Amino acid sequence: MHELTVSPWASLAYLVAGVCFILALRGLSSPASSQKGNRYGIIGMTIAVVTTLVTHVPMQMNGCPLGIGACAILDRPVVDWITIVEILAAIGIGAVIGLTTARRIAMTDMPQLVAAFHSLVGLAAVLVAAAAFLNPDAFGIVGADGTILPVSRIEMGLGIAIGAITFSGSVIAFLKLNGNMGGKPLLLPGRHVINLGVLAGIIGLVAYFTVDQSPWVFWTITGLSFAIGFLLIVPIGGADMPVVVSMLNSYSGWAAAAMGFTLHNSAMIITGALVGSSGAILSYIMCKAMNRSFISVIAGGFGSSDAGSGPAAAADRPWKRGSAEDAAFLMAQAEQVVIVPGYGMAVAQAQHVLREMGDKLKAHGVRVKYAIHPVAGRMPGHMNVLLAEANVPYDEVFELEDINSEFAQTDVAFVIGANDVTNPAAKTDKSSPIYGMPILDVEKAKTVLFIKRSMGGVGYAGVDNDVFYRDNTMMLLADAKKMVEEIVKALD
């Protein structure tokens, strides 16, 4: 193997890439600057990938024009074009798949796509760690005694453990988000003891791996890590799934950082650390907003109650049904309308016509605002992205803590497919799976207009909403996009 020394220019390029990633995170913190943030991220990743390819060009002694012996004496290896073609082909195939997926994916399926991407990052970390273990000479991690360096074993053990947990956990998250698994928690008997036992076993084996690099130790760590990823995510219910997606994002970053040490690639270390830390901070912020314990969520619902986790059927209680004309009349006469979007809006792809309705109301002199719950939809920022796509002005979009106090002075709260985040059971029913989660207080508005397909359906957490049956609520039963289109026509 011909070892290449990383040049100062490569280190500078990696530094520039790291700065671009930091600017990308800063840009993505606001919808107004998100496009600029994406551009910084693209530039940074391009610099990192190109620098890595240039500084790690595969070399070989075979095919030397002066003969193998002469090249060995002159230390003039030649480029291994076969390996380069294989690398470029792999990049090309991945680019085609990524571009095709990005163009075809619906915004409603974006959470599943994010979970799938996290699983691929975790799997990549597992494969890199496995390759380093099976062929340590190629990675330059062999000591003078012919064994893998102890520090490299720590990096490898942590990388494969975090990567495997990320992979299996992300697969379960994908299945839950995609509807292949139920949204309610799957509470295994003795799950806390099992989880703690498996985690303790993984930590102990990683420590033991530093003194014994036997294959059984490495592969046992791998198997237990795949298992604990499954065990940690299965007991988490749909109401907490946005936090899970954010936490898996953090895991994928730490897995990449660990593999960056194994590959001696500073760009991977920087990128992984940024993703890992930002994902962990976002998860903590979301848990705080939902009144959830951060430790409980990442530990698979540790300490959560088993009660009330099953789906609740719609109550047989009186309710009022309204029409598009009724809704248009009430909103046109209002001084302020607060629109609360949820996953139902995303499924119906109603964001564009919803923005049109808002424009019509403003033309009638109505003050229009949009209220966003931190976990509305299936992933952090899901509703913000949809509203931005529909060109809703950023200054009309408010987070929960900024808008909640205004509902008592609001004439009409227009809820479009947001069940769990407006459910008063989060305040009153201790047996409810969403108990303790802050909600949007739409029931305090003078009139609540609630769009949903039917009274028989429940939200992702599987609980009925008491707002449906209140005296100030009018139910608009229809497809969200079709109902809003009819309201727009009535406003004309």
C-alpha positions in Angstrom: 0.0 0.0 0.0 1.3 3.4 -0.9 0.5 5.8 2.0 -0.3 9.4 1.0 0.3 12.3 3.3 -2.6 14.8 3.5 -1.3 18.1 2.2 -1.9 21.5 3.9 -4.2 22.4 1.0 -6.4 19.4 1.8 -6.6 20.4 5.4 -7.5 24.0 4.4 -10.2 22.6 2.0 -11.7 20.5 4.8 -11.7 23.6 7.0 -13.6 25.6 4.4 -16.1 22.7 4.0 -16.6 22.7 7.8 -17.3 26.4 7.7 -19.8 25.9 4.9 -21.6 23.3 7.0 -21.8 25.6 10.0 -23.3 28.3 7.7 -25.7 25.8 6.3 -27.0 24.9 9.8 -27.4 28.6 10.6 -29.3 29.2 7.4 -31.6 26.2 7.9 -32.6 27.7 11.3 -35.1 30.0 9.6 -37.4 29.5 6.6 -36.3 32.8 5.2 -32.7 31.8 4.9 -33.2 28.0 4.3 -32.4 28.2 0.6 -29.1 29.9 1.3 -28.4 27.4 4.0 -29.0 24.5 1.5 -26.6 26.1 -1.0 -23.9 26.4 1.7 -24.4 22.7 2.5 -24.1 21.7 -1.2 -20.9 23.7 -1.6 -19.4 22.3 1.6 -20.2 18.7 0.7 -18.8 19.2 -2.9 -15.5 20.5 -1.5 -15.3 17.7 1.0 -16.0 14.9 -1.6 -13.7 16.3 -4.2 -10.9 16.9 -1.7 -11.2 13.3 -0.4 -11.1 11.8 -3.9 -8.1 13.9 -5.0 -6.1 13.2 -1.8 -6.9 9.5 -1.7 -6.4 8.6 -5.3 -5.8 4.8 -5.4 -2.3 3.9 -6.5 -0.8 0.6 -7.7 2.7 -0.6 -8.8 1.3 -2.8 -11.5 1.4 -1.4 -15.0 4.3 0.9 -14.3 5.9 2.0 -17.6 9.4 1.5 -16.1 8.6 -1.9 -14.7 7.5 -2.8 -11.2 11.0 -2.8 -9.8 12.0 0.5 -11.2 8.8 2.2 -9.9 9.4 0.7 -6.5 12.9 2.1 -6.5 11.8 5.5 -7.7 8.7 5.4 -5.5 6.6 6.3 -8.5 3.3 4.4 -8.2 0.7 5.0 -10.9 -3.0 5.8 -10.6 -5.3 2.7 -10.2 -7.8 3.7 -12.9 -9.9 0.6 -12.4 -10.6 1.5 -8.8 -11.3 5.1 -9.7 -13.8 4.1 -12.3 -15.5 1.8 -9.7 -15.7 4.7 -7.3 -17.1 7.2 -9.9 -19.6 4.5 -11.0 -20.8 4.1 -7.5 -21.1 7.9 -7.1 -23.0 8.1 -10.3 -25.4 5.3 -9.4 -26.1 6.9 -6.0 -26.6 10.4 -7.6 -29.1 9.0 -10.1 -31.0 7.2 -7.3 -31.0 10.3 -5.1 -32.0 12.7 -7.8 -34.9 10.4 -9.0 -36.1 9.9 -5.4 -35.9 13.7 -4.6 -38.0 14.5 -7.7 -40.6 11.9 -7.2 -41.1 11.9 -3.4 -44.2 13.6 -2.2 -43.9 16.1 0.7 -46.2 13.8 2.7 -43.6 11.1 2.5 -40.6 13.3 3.4 -40.5 12.0 7.0 -40.2 8.4 5.7 -37.5 9.5 3.3 -35.5 11.2 6.1 -35.7 8.0 8.2 -34.6 5.9 5.2 -31.6 8.3 4.7 -30.6 7.9 8.4 -30.7 4.1 8.0 -28.3 4.3 5.0 -25.9 6.4 7.0 -26.0 3.9 9.8 -25.5 1.0 7.4 -22.6 2.8 5.8 -20.9 3.2 9.2 -21.4 -0.6 9.9 -19.9 -1.5 6.5 -16.9 0.8 7.0 -16.2 -0.6 10.5 -16.6 -4.2 9.1 -14.2 -3.4 6.3 -11.7 -1.9 8.7 -11.9 -5.0 11.0 -11.5 -7.5 8.1 -8.7 -5.6 6.3 -7.0 -3.3 8.9 -3.8 -2.9 6.8 -5.7 -1.0 4.2 -6.8 1.5 6.8 -3.4 2.0 8.4 -4.7 1.0 11.9 -2.3 -1.9 12.6 0.3 -1.6 15.3 3.9 -2.9 15.5 2.7 -6.2 17.0 0.5 -6.9 14.0 -2.8 -6.3 15.9 -5.3 -3.4 15.5 -4.4 -0.4 17.5 -6.4 -0.1 20.8 -7.6 3.4 20.0 -8.8 2.2 16.5 -10.7 -0.6 18.2 -12.5 1.9 20.4 -13.4 4.0 17.3 -14.5 0.9 15.4 -16.6 -0.5 18.3 -18.4 2.8 18.9 -18.9 3.3 15.1 -20.4 0.0 14.5 -22.6 0.1 17.6 -24.0 3.6 16.9 -24.3 2.8 13.2 -26.2 -0.5 13.8 -28.5 1.2 16.3 -29.2 4.0 13.8 -29.9 1.5 11.0 -32.4 -0.8 12.8 -34.0 2.1 14.6 -34.5 4.1 11.4 -36.0 1.0 9.7 -38.6 0.8 12.5 -39.2 4.5 12.3 -39.7 4.2 8.5 -42.2 1.4 8.9 -44.2 3.3 11.5 -44.2 6.5 9.5 -45.1 4.7 6.3 -48.0 2.9 7.9 -46.5 -0.6 7.7 -46.5 -0.7 11.5 -49.1 0.8 13.8 -48.5 4.2 15.4 -49.3 3.0 18.9 -46.4 1.8 21.1 -45.5 -1.9 21.1 -44.8 -2.4 24.8 -42.8 -5.6 25.3 -42.9 -7.3 28.8 -39.8 -6.3 30.8 -38.6 -4.0 28.1 -36.7 -1.7 30.4 -34.7 -4.5 31.9 -34.0 -6.0 28.5 -32.9 -2.6 27.0 -30.6 -1.8 30.0 -29.1 -5.3 29.8 -28.4 -5.2 26.1 -26.9 -1.6 26.4 -24.7 -2.7 29.3 -23.6 -5.7 27.2 -22.7 -3.5 24.3 -20.7 -1.1 26.4 -18.9 -4.0 28.2 -18.0 -5.7 24.9 -16.7 -2.5 23.4 -14.4 -2.1 26.4 -13.4 -5.8 26.1 -12.7 -5.3 22.4 -9.7 -3.1 23.3 -7.9 -6.1 24.8 -9.3 -8.9 22.6 -10.0 -8.4 18.9 -11.5 -11.8 18.4 -14.1 -11.9 15.7 -16.8 -13.1 18.1 -16.5 -9.9 20.1 -16.8 -7.7 17.1 -19.8 -9.5 15.6 -21.6 -9.9 18.9 -21.4 -6.1 19.3 -22.8 -5.8 15.8 -25.7 -8.2 16.5 -26.6 -6.7 19.9 -26.5 -3.1 18.4 -28.9 -4.1 15.6 -31.2 -5.6 18.3 -31.2 -2.6 20.6 -32.1 -0.2 17.8 -35.2 -2.3 17.2 -36.0 -2.5 20.9 -35.6 1.2 21.6 -37.9 2.5 18.8 -40.7 -0.1 18.8 -42.1 1.1 22.2 -42.3 4.7 21.1 -45.7 5.9 19.9 -46.7 8.1 17.0 -47.0 11.2 19.1 -43.3 11.1 19.9 -42.2 10.1 16.4 -40.9 13.6 15.3 -38.5 13.4 18.3 -37.4 10.0 17.2 -36.6 11.2 13.7 -34.6 14.0 15.1 -32.7 11.7 17.5 -31.9 9.2 14.8 -30.5 12.1 12.8 -28.2 12.8 15.7 -27.2 9.1 15.9 -26.3 9.1 12.2 -24.0 12.1 12.8 -22.1 10.4 15.7 -21.8 7.2 13.6 -20.3 9.2 10.8 -17.9 11.0 13.2 -16.7 7.7 14.6 -16.0 6.4 11.2 -14.2 9.6 10.3 -11.6 8.7 13.0 -11.2 5.2 11.5 -10.8 6.7 8.0 -8.5 9.5 9.2 -10.9 12.0 7.5 -11.3 15.3 9.3 -14.2 16.3 7.1 -16.3 13.3 8.2 -15.4 14.1 11.8 -16.5 17.7 11.5 -19.6 16.9 9.6 -20.6 14.0 11.9 -20.1 16.1 15.0 -22.2 19.0 13.6 -25.0 16.6 12.6 -24.8 14.7 15.9 -24.8 17.8 18.2 -27.4 19.8 16.2 -29.7 16.7 16.1 -29.3 16.2 19.9 -30.0 19.9 20.6 -33.1 19.8 18.4 -34.4 16.7 20.1 -33.9 18.3 23.5 -35.8 21.4 22.4 -38.7 19.3 21.0 -38.9 17.2 24.1 -39.1 20.4 26.2 -41.8 21.8 23.9 -43.7 18.5 24.3 -43.2 18.2 28.1 -41.4 14.9 27.4 -38.3 13.6 29.2 -35.4 13.6 26.9 -33.9 10.5 28.6 -37.2 8.7 28.4 -37.6 9.2 24.7 -34.0 8.1 23.7 -34.2 5.2 26.1 -37.3 3.8 24.4 -40.0 5.3 26.5 -38.4 4.4 29.9 -40.8 5.1 32.7 -43.8 5.7 30.4 -47.2 4.3 31.4 -48.7 1.4 29.6 -52.2 2.7 30.0 -54.1 4.5 27.4 -51.8 3.5 24.5 -54.4 1.8 22.4 -56.5 3.5 19.8 -59.7 5.2 20.9 -62.8 5.0 18.9 -64.7 8.2 18.2 -67.2 8.9 20.9 -70.9 8.7 20.2 -71.7 12.3 21.2 -73.6 15.1 19.4 -71.6 17.3 17.1 -72.4 20.0 14.6 -71.7 19.7 10.9 -71.0 22.7 8.7 -70.6 23.5 5.0 -68.1 25.4 2.9 -70.5 28.3 2.7 -70.9 28.4 6.5 -67.2 28.5 7.0 -66.7 31.2 4.3 -69.3 33.4 5.9 -67.9 33.0 9.5 -64.3 33.7 8.4 -65.3 36.7 6.1 -67.0 38.3 9.1 -64.1 37.7 11.5 -61.4 40.2 12.5 -58.8 37.5 13.0 -58.5 33.9 11.7 -55.8 31.6 13.0 -55.1 28.6 10.6 -53.7 25.5 12.2 -52.3 23.1 9.7 -51.5 19.4 10.4 -50.8 16.1 8.7 -54.2 16.1 7.1 -53.2 19.2 5.1 -50.0 17.4 4.0 -51.8 14.3 2.9 -54.3 16.3 0.8 -51.6 18.6 -0.6 -53.8 21.5 0.4 -51.1 24.1 1.2 -51.4 26.0 -2.0 -55.2 26.4 -1.9 -54.9 27.2 1.8 -52.6 30.1 1.0 -55.1 31.2 -1.6 -57.9 31.1 1.0 -55.7 33.2 3.3 -55.2 35.8 0.5 -58.9 36.0 -0.1 -59.6 36.5 3.6 -57.0 39.3 3.8 -58.7 40.9 0.8 -61.8 41.0 3.0 -59.9 42.8 5.7 -59.4 39.7 7.9 -56.1 39.4 9.8 -54.7 35.9 9.0 -52.1 34.0 11.0 -50.8 30.4 10.9 -50.1 28.5 14.1 -47.4 25.8 14.0 -47.0 23.1 16.7 -43.4 21.9 17.1 -44.5 18.3 16.3 -47.2 18.9 13.8 -46.9 16.4 11.0 -44.4 13.6 11.1 -41.0 15.4 11.5 -39.6 18.7 12.8 -40.5 21.6 10.5 -42.9 19.6 8.3 -45.6 22.2 8.3 -43.1 25.1 7.9 -41.7 23.5 4.8 -45.2 23.0 3.2 -46.3 26.5 3.9 -43.0 27.9 2.6 -43.5 25.8 -0.6 -46.9 27.5 -1.0 -45.2 31.0 -0.6 -47.0 31.8 2.7 -45.4 34.9 4.1 -42.9 34.1 6.9 -44.2 36.9 9.1 -47.7 35.2 9.2 -46.3 31.9 10.6 -46.1 31.7 14.4 -44.8 28.9 16.7 -46.9 27.6 19.6 -45.4 29.7 22.3 -45.9 32.9 20.3 -49.6 32.3 19.1 -51.2 30.3 21.9 -52.2 33.3 24.0 -54.1 34.8 21.0 -56.7 32.1 20.6 -58.9 33.6 23.3 -59.1 36.8 21.2 -59.5 35.0 17.9 -62.8 34.9 16.1 -62.2 31.7 14.1 -59.6 28.9 14.6 -59.4 27.0 11.3 -57.9 23.5 11.9 -57.0 21.5 8.9 -56.1 18.0 9.8 -54.3 18.7 13.1 -55.8 16.3 15.6 -53.3 15.4 18.3 -51.7 18.8 18.6 -55.1 20.4 19.4 -56.4 17.7 21.7 -57.3 18.8 25.2 -56.8 15.3 26.5 -53.1 16.2 26.7 -54.1 18.4 29.7 -56.9 16.5 31.3 -56.5 12.7 30.7 -53.5 11.2 32.5 -54.2 7.8 30.8 -53.8 9.4 27.3 -50.6 8.7 25.4 -50.3 12.4 24.7 -50.8 13.6 28.3 -48.4 16.4 29.2 -47.8 17.5 25.7 -48.4 21.3 25.2 -51.2 21.8 22.6 -52.6 24.7 20.5 -55.5 26.0 22.5 -57.9 26.2 19.6 -60.9 25.5 21.8 -60.6 29.0 23.3 -61.4 30.7 20.0 -65.0 31.9 19.5 -65.5 29.4 16.7 -63.5 26.4 15.7 -63.8 25.1 12.2 -62.3 21.6 12.0 -61.6 19.8 8.7 -61.3 16.0 8.8 -62.4 13.2 6.5 -64.9 11.6 8.9 -65.9 11.4 12.5 -64.7 7.8 12.7 -61.0 8.6 12.3 -58.5 9.4 15.1 -55.1 11.1 15.0 -51.8 9.4 14.7 -51.6 8.9 18.5 -54.9 7.0 18.3 -57.1 9.1 20.6 -60.3 11.0 20.0 -60.5 14.8 20.3 -62.9 16.4 22.6 -62.8 19.6 20.6 -65.0 17.9 17.9 -68.0 17.8 20.3 -67.8 21.3 21.8 -70.6 23.9 21.3 -68.3 26.3 19.5 -67.0 23.7 17.0 -68.3 23.2 13.5 -67.0 20.0 11.7 -66.2 20.2 8.0 -66.2 16.6 6.8 -64.4 16.3 3.5 -61.1 15.9 1.8 -59.1 18.9 3.1 -58.1 20.3 -0.4 -61.6 19.9 -1.8 -63.2 21.6 1.2 -60.8 24.6 1.1 -61.3 24.9 -2.6 -65.1 25.2 -2.0 -64.5 27.8 0.7 -62.4 29.8 -1.7 -65.2 29.7 -4.2 -67.7 30.8 -1.5 -65.5 33.7 -0.6 -65.6 34.9 -4.1 
